[in-house]
């Protein structure tokens, strides 16, 4: 049998079953940190291996260097493209950052996506003209490819650095959040907050922890069926006037 990611996973699964005969495929998936359905697809070679899943498998199973190289050799060129990360320049970020553009990029990943501007407009509750404007921008920055009745993303994840110039777009997203509080049942959304006493010196590390949380939650939410597009917004800001002396924040 030709070597494949499925064969590799079957070998690792067999090793664990030898140590524990009651070890199941569901337990194997839980150990790796992915859904049982996705593990079943990988182990039967029904889904191409991506960098994302290769990394999860490597860390969870504690693979040595040789095993890691073997596993990563199964990642297809197509999978690398689909799961690539596009980092936008400041100018690109200012152009792309509006909520409609970001929503369209995520909508392209839903299971029932239809390559129709009318369908997209209906799903996002915006005009067809607005969808056309968004696609002009997305194509200009080579984030999507449109043609032959299809619409495809050119990368899996888009990263844009926030600047003071993005305040307008962030305000619009907050307005969408307020609309959801009124029109979406609590069971399908989450609006919560916590107020704490801390020191500004911890904010840099807090920002890194927020980034890590966002990535992990996004991975969790995107693993499995995709029927809707959600927006996650986390705000960490001072309620007290910052005490700054000589350009340095103080607590005195």
C-alpha positions in Angstrom: 0.0 0.0 0.0 1.3 3.4 -0.9 2.5 5.6 1.9 -0.1 8.2 2.9 -1.3 10.3 5.8 -4.0 7.7 6.4 -1.4 4.9 6.6 0.7 7.0 9.0 -2.3 7.7 11.3 -3.3 4.0 11.2 0.2 3.1 12.4 0.1 5.6 15.3 -3.4 4.5 16.2 -2.4 0.8 16.2 0.6 1.7 18.5 -1.8 3.2 21.0 -4.3 0.3 20.8 -1.4 -2.1 21.6 -0.8 -0.2 24.8 -4.6 0.1 25.5 -6.9 -2.3 23.6 -9.9 -0.1 24.6 -8.4 3.0 22.9 -10.9 4.0 20.2 -10.8 6.2 17.1 -12.8 8.8 19.0 -10.2 8.8 21.8 -7.5 9.1 19.1 -9.3 12.2 17.6 -9.7 13.7 21.1 -6.0 13.2 21.9 -5.1 15.1 18.7 -7.7 17.7 19.3 -9.9 17.4 16.2 -13.4 16.1 15.6 -13.9 12.3 15.2 -15.4 13.0 11.7 -12.3 14.9 10.6 -10.0 12.2 11.9 -12.0 9.5 10.1 -11.6 11.5 6.8 -7.8 11.8 7.4 -7.3 8.2 8.4 -9.1 7.0 5.3 -7.4 9.5 3.0 -10.6 11.3 2.2 -9.2 14.7 3.2 -5.9 16.3 2.2 -3.6 17.0 5.0 -2.9 20.7 5.8 -0.2 22.4 7.8 -2.8 23.1 10.5 -3.7 19.4 11.1 0.0 18.3 10.6 1.0 20.7 13.4 -1.8 19.5 15.7 -0.8 15.8 15.1 2.9 16.5 15.6 2.3 18.2 19.0 -0.3 15.9 20.3 1.5 12.7 19.4 5.0 14.0 20.3 6.5 13.0 17.0 10.2 12.8 16.6 12.0 14.6 13.8 11.9 11.7 11.4 8.2 11.1 12.0 7.5 14.8 11.6 9.3 14.9 8.2 7.3 11.9 7.0 4.0 13.4 8.1 4.7 16.8 6.5 5.7 15.1 3.3 2.0 14.2 2.8 0.9 17.9 2.7 -0.2 18.6 -0.9 0.6 21.7 -2.8 -3.1 22.5 -3.1 -3.5 22.1 0.7 -0.6 24.4 1.3 -2.2 27.1 -0.9 -5.7 26.7 0.6 -4.3 26.9 4.2 -1.8 29.7 3.5 -1.8 33.0 5.5 -1.9 36.3 3.7 -0.5 39.2 5.7 -1.9 42.5 4.4 0.1 45.7 4.2 -1.2 48.8 6.0 -2.7 50.1 2.8 -4.3 46.8 1.9 -5.7 46.5 5.4 -7.4 49.9 5.2 -9.0 48.9 1.9 -10.1 45.3 2.9 -11.0 45.7 6.6 -14.7 46.5 6.2 -17.0 43.9 7.7 -18.6 43.0 4.4 -15.3 42.0 2.8 -14.2 39.9 5.8 -17.7 38.3 6.0 -17.5 37.4 2.3 -14.1 35.7 2.7 -15.6 33.6 5.5 -18.8 32.9 3.7 -16.8 31.3 0.9 -15.9 28.6 3.4 -19.4 27.6 4.3 -20.7 24.2 3.2 -23.6 25.5 1.2 -21.9 28.4 -0.5 -23.3 29.4 -3.9 -21.1 31.5 -6.3 -23.8 34.1 -6.9 -23.6 37.8 -5.9 -27.4 37.7 -5.3 -27.0 34.7 -2.9 -24.2 36.5 -1.0 -26.2 39.7 -0.8 -29.2 37.8 0.6 -27.0 36.0 3.2 -25.4 39.2 4.4 -28.5 41.3 4.1 -26.8 43.9 1.9 -27.4 45.1 -1.7 -26.0 43.3 -4.7 -24.3 46.5 -5.7 -22.4 46.4 -2.3 -21.3 42.8 -3.0 -20.0 43.9 -6.4 -18.0 46.7 -4.8 -16.6 44.3 -2.3 -15.5 41.8 -4.9 -13.8 44.6 -6.9 -11.7 45.3 -3.8 -11.1 41.6 -3.0 -10.0 40.9 -6.6 -7.8 44.0 -6.7 -5.8 42.6 -3.7 -5.9 39.1 -5.2 -7.7 37.6 -2.2 -10.3 35.9 -4.4 -10.5 34.4 -7.8 -13.7 34.7 -9.8 -14.4 32.9 -13.1 -16.2 30.1 -14.9 -19.1 30.2 -12.5 -16.8 29.7 -9.4 -15.5 32.0 -6.6 -12.4 30.8 -4.7 -10.2 32.2 -1.9 -6.5 32.5 -2.6 -5.6 32.0 1.0 -7.1 30.5 4.1 -6.4 33.3 6.6 -6.1 37.0 6.2 -4.1 39.0 8.8 -4.3 42.8 9.0 -2.6 45.0 11.6 -4.9 47.3 13.4 -4.1 51.0 13.3 -5.8 54.2 14.4 -7.1 54.5 10.8 -9.3 51.4 11.3 -11.5 53.0 14.0 -14.3 53.6 11.5 -14.5 49.9 10.5 -14.3 48.8 14.1 -17.2 51.1 14.9 -19.3 49.6 12.2 -18.6 46.1 13.5 -19.7 47.2 17.0 -22.9 48.5 15.4 -23.5 45.0 13.9 -22.8 43.5 17.4 -25.5 45.8 18.9 -28.0 44.7 16.2 -27.3 41.1 17.1 -28.1 41.8 20.7 -31.5 43.0 19.6 -32.4 40.5 16.8 -30.5 37.3 17.6 -31.6 34.9 20.4 -29.0 34.6 23.2 -28.5 30.9 22.5 -26.9 31.8 19.2 -24.6 34.6 20.4 -22.5 35.7 23.3 -22.2 39.2 24.7 -20.4 39.3 28.0 -17.8 41.3 29.8 -15.6 41.3 32.9 -14.2 44.3 34.8 -10.8 43.8 36.6 -8.3 45.8 38.5 -4.8 45.4 37.0 -1.7 47.3 35.9 -0.9 48.6 32.4 2.4 46.7 32.5 0.5 43.5 32.0 -1.4 44.6 28.9 1.3 43.6 26.4 1.2 40.1 27.7 -2.6 40.1 27.9 -2.7 41.1 24.2 -0.6 38.0 23.3 -2.9 35.8 25.4 -5.9 37.3 23.5 -4.3 36.5 20.2 -3.6 32.9 21.2 -7.2 32.5 22.4 -8.6 34.0 19.2 -6.6 31.5 17.1 -7.5 28.5 19.2 -11.2 29.5 19.2 -11.2 30.1 15.5 -9.6 26.6 14.9 -12.3 25.1 17.1 -15.2 26.8 15.4 -14.0 26.1 11.9 -13.4 22.4 12.5 -16.5 20.7 11.2 -19.7 21.8 9.4 -19.9 25.5 8.4 -23.3 27.0 7.7 -23.0 30.6 9.1 -20.5 33.4 9.5 -19.7 34.8 13.0 -17.6 37.7 14.1 -15.6 37.5 17.4 -14.7 40.9 18.9 -12.7 41.2 22.1 -12.1 44.6 23.7 -9.6 45.3 26.5 -9.5 49.0 27.4 -9.0 51.1 30.6 -12.0 52.5 32.4 -9.8 54.7 34.5 -7.6 57.6 33.3 -4.1 56.3 32.7 -1.5 57.9 34.9 1.4 58.7 32.6 4.6 60.5 33.7 7.4 61.2 31.3 5.8 58.9 28.7 5.7 56.0 31.2 2.5 54.7 32.8 2.6 54.8 36.6 0.3 53.6 39.3 1.0 56.5 41.7 
